[in-house]
Amino acid sequence: MKYFYLLLTLLSSSISFAQNNIKSTGADTLKSQPSGNTAIRFFVGVNFNSFSSTISSPSDELRNSKASKSLAPGLSLGVDIPFDENHRWIFRTEAGITSTKDNFSYQYNNGSVTQINDALSLKESIINITPQVILNVVRTNAIDVYISSGLAINLRSYSSKQYTETTTYTVSGTTGTNSMQIPGLKSNTFCIPAKAGIVIAKSFNIYAAYNAKTSLNNDNQFSIDETLFTVGVNYILGR
């Protein structure tokens, strides 16, 4: 619940900005808005997130590691502030919450007498705040088609962290397992998402978004990178 409360707190500042913006435009500006369109719009939504994470190292130990892939639902809410009365350009502040789990495993030989298997797993809880600019490339009474981009600010927390190394001695056939130090992970990350969507009947927003590769750690021995593809639906409360 603490993440949800933080989400609402962060969004409230954007709502306050939106309300102040409306007051500053004056009554005449509001009256000039096209029929059926308000100066600001709020929305809530659900989305489906496809995460792909990779782990690499300056050495060749991780050459056999595979990408960690996971699917997770998410929630979002936000506010739209038009730059013009025709709503061709819109400033949007969006906040969302989701989580994912990363699992990496790889093996390598230490000389000819031992085989080493490493396994790293962790769970991420992610709050993202994304101020962005929307361009409606098609705008009609029935549909709007838009593209957008901005800056995604990701607040991350990690749990269920486990990193183990199992060594198998090929001569004796015995094994030994010990815990390894988890690479240092970032609590804040940034990326530039690209999004495209369609708004149907001024109410339902269906979209797809791609967040390019983002580094999750500051460790010199490892590099953990994450990409994200999202599809979602928003319901527009003010229209």
C-alpha positions as CSV (number, residue, x, y, z in Angstrom):
1,M,0.0,0.0,0.0
2,K,2.9,2.4,0.6
3,Y,3.6,2.4,-3.1
4,F,0.0,3.3,-3.9
5,Y,0.1,6.2,-1.5
6,L,3.3,7.5,-3.0
7,L,1.8,7.2,-6.4
8,L,-1.2,9.4,-5.4
9,T,1.1,11.9,-3.7
10,L,3.3,12.3,-6.8
11,L,0.3,12.6,-9.1
12,S,-1.4,15.2,-6.8
13,S,1.3,17.8,-7.6
14,S,0.5,17.4,-11.3
15,I,-3.2,17.8,-10.7
16,S,-2.6,21.0,-8.7
17,F,-0.5,22.3,-11.6
18,A,-3.3,21.4,-14.0
19,Q,-5.9,23.2,-11.8
20,N,-3.7,26.3,-11.6
21,N,-3.2,26.2,-15.3
22,I,-7.0,26.2,-15.9
23,K,-7.5,29.2,-13.6
24,S,-4.8,31.2,-15.4
25,T,-6.4,30.6,-18.8
26,G,-9.6,32.5,-17.9
27,A,-13.2,31.9,-18.6
28,D,-13.0,33.0,-22.3
29,T,-10.4,30.4,-23.1
30,L,-12.5,27.6,-21.5
31,K,-15.5,28.7,-23.6
32,S,-13.4,28.4,-26.7
33,Q,-12.8,24.7,-26.2
34,P,-14.5,22.5,-28.8
35,S,-17.9,21.1,-27.7
36,G,-17.5,17.9,-25.6
37,N,-13.9,18.7,-24.7
38,T,-12.7,20.0,-21.3
39,A,-9.4,21.8,-20.7
40,I,-8.0,19.0,-18.7
41,R,-8.7,15.2,-18.7
42,F,-8.0,12.6,-16.0
43,F,-7.6,8.9,-16.8
44,V,-7.1,5.6,-15.1
45,G,-5.9,2.4,-16.8
46,V,-4.6,-1.1,-16.7
47,N,-1.7,-2.5,-18.7
48,F,0.3,-5.6,-19.4
49,N,4.1,-5.5,-19.3
50,S,6.6,-7.7,-21.0
51,F,10.1,-7.4,-19.3
52,S,13.3,-8.7,-20.8
53,S,16.5,-8.5,-18.7
54,T,20.1,-9.5,-19.6
55,I,23.2,-9.9,-17.4
56,S,26.7,-9.6,-18.8
57,S,30.3,-9.2,-17.6
58,P,33.6,-7.9,-18.9
59,S,34.8,-11.5,-18.6
60,D,33.4,-14.4,-20.7
61,E,31.9,-16.2,-17.7
62,L,28.3,-15.1,-18.6
63,R,28.5,-16.1,-22.3
64,N,26.0,-18.9,-21.7
65,S,23.5,-16.8,-19.7
66,K,20.0,-16.4,-21.2
67,A,17.7,-13.3,-21.0
68,S,15.2,-13.3,-18.1
69,K,11.7,-12.7,-19.4
70,S,8.6,-12.1,-17.4
71,L,5.0,-10.8,-17.8
72,A,3.3,-8.6,-15.3
73,P,0.1,-6.5,-15.0
74,G,0.2,-2.8,-14.0
75,L,-2.0,0.1,-13.0
76,S,-1.8,3.7,-14.2
77,L,-3.5,7.1,-13.7
78,G,-2.7,10.5,-14.9
79,V,-3.8,13.9,-16.2
80,D,-3.8,15.5,-19.7
81,I,-3.3,19.3,-20.2
82,P,-3.9,20.5,-23.8
83,F,-1.5,23.1,-25.3
84,D,-4.2,24.4,-27.7
85,E,-8.0,24.4,-28.0
86,N,-7.9,21.8,-30.7
87,H,-6.1,19.3,-28.5
88,R,-3.5,18.6,-31.1
89,W,-0.6,19.0,-28.7
90,I,-1.1,17.7,-25.1
91,F,1.1,17.6,-22.0
92,R,0.5,14.4,-20.0
93,T,1.8,13.4,-16.6
94,E,1.3,9.7,-16.0
95,A,2.1,7.5,-13.0
96,G,2.1,3.7,-12.8
97,I,3.0,0.8,-10.7
98,T,4.0,-2.8,-11.6
99,S,6.5,-5.5,-10.5
100,T,8.6,-8.1,-12.1
101,K,11.0,-10.9,-11.2
102,D,14.4,-11.6,-12.8
103,N,16.0,-15.0,-12.9
104,F,19.5,-15.5,-14.3
105,S,21.5,-18.7,-14.4
106,Y,24.8,-19.5,-16.1
107,Q,27.6,-22.0,-15.9
108,Y,31.3,-22.1,-16.7
109,N,34.3,-24.3,-16.1
110,N,37.1,-23.3,-13.8
111,G,40.0,-25.2,-15.4
112,S,39.4,-28.8,-16.1
113,V,38.5,-30.0,-12.6
114,T,35.5,-28.0,-11.6
115,Q,32.2,-26.8,-13.1
116,I,30.5,-23.7,-11.6
117,N,26.8,-23.0,-11.8
118,D,25.6,-19.5,-10.7
119,A,22.0,-18.5,-10.1
120,L,20.8,-14.9,-9.4
121,S,17.1,-14.0,-8.7
122,L,15.4,-10.8,-7.5
123,K,12.0,-9.2,-7.4
124,E,11.5,-5.6,-8.5
125,S,8.6,-3.3,-7.4
126,I,8.5,-0.3,-9.8
127,I,6.7,3.1,-9.6
128,N,7.1,5.1,-12.8
129,I,6.4,8.8,-13.3
130,T,6.4,9.9,-17.0
131,P,5.9,13.5,-18.1
132,Q,5.4,13.4,-21.8
133,V,4.2,15.3,-24.9
134,I,1.5,13.9,-27.1
135,L,1.0,14.8,-30.7
136,N,-2.4,13.9,-32.2
137,V,-1.6,13.1,-35.8
138,V,-5.2,12.2,-36.6
139,R,-8.1,13.9,-34.7
140,T,-11.7,13.3,-35.6
141,N,-15.0,13.0,-33.7
142,A,-14.7,9.2,-33.8
143,I,-11.0,8.6,-33.1
144,D,-7.7,10.2,-32.3
145,V,-4.4,8.6,-33.3
146,Y,-1.3,9.9,-31.4
147,I,2.3,9.4,-30.8
148,S,4.2,10.5,-27.7
149,S,7.5,10.6,-25.8
150,G,8.9,12.0,-22.7
151,L,11.1,11.0,-19.7
152,A,10.2,8.0,-17.6
153,I,11.4,8.3,-14.0
154,N,11.5,4.8,-12.4
155,L,11.5,4.4,-8.6
156,R,12.6,0.8,-7.8
157,S,12.8,-1.4,-4.7
158,Y,14.1,-4.9,-4.6
159,S,13.3,-8.0,-2.5
160,S,13.7,-11.8,-2.5
161,K,17.3,-11.3,-3.6
162,Q,19.3,-14.5,-3.9
163,Y,22.6,-15.2,-5.5
164,T,24.2,-18.6,-5.2
165,E,27.2,-20.4,-6.7
166,T,27.4,-24.2,-6.9
167,T,30.7,-25.8,-7.6
168,T,31.0,-29.4,-8.8
169,Y,34.4,-31.1,-8.5
170,T,34.6,-33.4,-11.5
171,V,37.2,-35.7,-10.0
172,S,35.4,-36.5,-6.7
173,G,31.9,-35.8,-7.9
174,T,31.2,-33.7,-4.8
175,T,29.5,-30.3,-4.8
176,G,29.5,-27.2,-2.6
177,T,27.1,-24.2,-2.6
178,N,27.7,-20.8,-1.2
179,S,26.0,-17.4,-1.2
180,M,27.4,-14.6,-3.4
181,Q,27.2,-10.8,-3.0
182,I,24.3,-9.3,-4.9
183,P,25.5,-6.6,-7.4
184,G,24.7,-3.0,-6.3
185,L,21.3,-2.1,-7.7
186,K,19.9,1.4,-8.6
187,S,16.9,2.7,-6.8
188,N,16.2,5.3,-9.5
189,T,16.5,4.8,-13.3
190,F,15.6,7.0,-16.3
191,C,14.7,6.2,-19.8
192,I,12.9,7.7,-22.8
193,P,9.8,5.7,-23.8
194,A,8.2,5.8,-27.3
195,K,4.4,5.4,-27.4
196,A,1.6,5.2,-30.0
197,G,-2.1,4.9,-29.4
198,I,-5.6,5.4,-30.5
199,V,-8.5,7.1,-28.6
200,I,-12.0,5.8,-29.5
201,A,-15.1,7.9,-28.9
202,K,-13.1,10.3,-26.7
203,S,-13.2,7.7,-23.9
204,F,-11.1,4.6,-24.5
205,N,-7.3,4.9,-25.1
206,I,-5.6,1.8,-26.4
207,Y,-1.8,2.0,-26.7
208,A,1.6,0.3,-27.0
209,A,4.8,1.6,-25.5
210,Y,8.5,0.6,-25.7
211,N,11.1,1.5,-23.1
212,A,14.7,1.1,-24.4
213,K,17.5,-0.6,-22.5
214,T,17.9,0.6,-18.9
215,S,20.9,-0.3,-16.7
216,L,19.8,-1.5,-13.2
217,N,23.2,-1.6,-11.4
218,N,26.5,0.2,-10.7
219,D,28.6,-2.9,-10.3
220,N,31.8,-3.1,-12.4
221,Q,31.7,-6.9,-12.5
222,F,28.2,-7.2,-13.9
223,S,25.8,-5.3,-16.1
224,I,22.1,-6.0,-15.7
225,D,20.0,-4.3,-18.4
226,E,16.2,-4.2,-18.8
227,T,13.9,-3.5,-21.7
228,L,10.1,-3.2,-21.4
229,F,7.2,-3.4,-23.9
230,T,3.8,-2.4,-22.6
231,V,0.2,-2.6,-24.0
232,G,-2.6,-1.0,-22.1
233,V,-6.1,0.6,-22.0
234,N,-7.0,3.9,-20.3
235,Y,-10.4,5.2,-19.6
236,I,-10.7,8.9,-19.9
237,L,-12.7,10.5,-17.1
238,G,-13.0,14.0,-18.5
239,R,-13.8,14.4,-22.2
